[in-house]
């Protein structure tokens, strides 16, 4: 059985994001696609592929401290 993965944006306070960057990088079931760093070089936003159930579990456990949302294309004209 294959696991469906999606891309998610993970963002928040760099002090909270930094440990997750290490966790996500070490986990062979996740792929870190990009890291946006603040002026001090600390990670503040990640783009990560993971199982949707896992993303929901992280989101539920972390509440508003770290935001996890699907990385979707934006259409500035509002069409599909």
Order of alpha helices (4+ residues) and beta strands (2+ residues): beta-alpha-beta-beta-alpha-beta
